[in-house]
Amino acid sequence: EDPLPLTDSWQLIGGISLDLLKKNTGETRTSINPIIGIKYFPSDELDLHLSYGRKSRFPSMKSLYSTRSGNPGLNEEIGQSLELGIDYQGFLNLSAAVFTNVFTDLIQSYRGLDGYRDYQNIGKAVIRGFEIQGGKKWNLVDIRIAYTYLDSEEEDLDMPLDYTPRHQASVFVTLGKI
């Protein structure tokens, strides 16, 4: 991934990744994943961005081959993401974004009654939402507060995704060296 300045106020961002998985069965899978975006800087403190990316996530070795819960038939998860966001780095640090993520073969794990996880692919899932974060840094203290809203759906069954929270809030306090 690399930025390409177009003007003093505009920047094009592009990138590509190659992912490779070789299974114990001898099967090999590869995935080429692009990312493209554009940033606009109306001032030194403010930027607006729009991005699209595609990414694959191969199943972990545990999810494929665990003796208790492995599923060697798992497919790789393919996700496509579209995001529109704003960042302000001034007296306060503020950022916000709205996004849509569309997944094919989303890898989900479920804990069974025996206490072990079961890994399965979900045909098509969509997660939409927004996030906002604010923070302030002083000499020795950095405080950040974040909130995320998610509206998730398993489209094949027309129902919400299991284990995906609708609301998430976080507070981070970092103390520096004295």
Secondary structure, DSSP 4 states (H G I P E B T S, - for coil): -EEEESSSSEEEEEEEEEEEEE-TTS-EEEEEEEEEEEEE-SSSSEEEEEEEEEEEEPPPHHHHH-TTT--TTPPPEEEEEEEEEEEEESSSEEEEEEEEEEEEEEEEEEE-TTS-EEEEEEEEEEEEEEEEEEEEE-SSEEEEEEEEEEEEEETTTTBPPTT--SEEEEEEEEE---
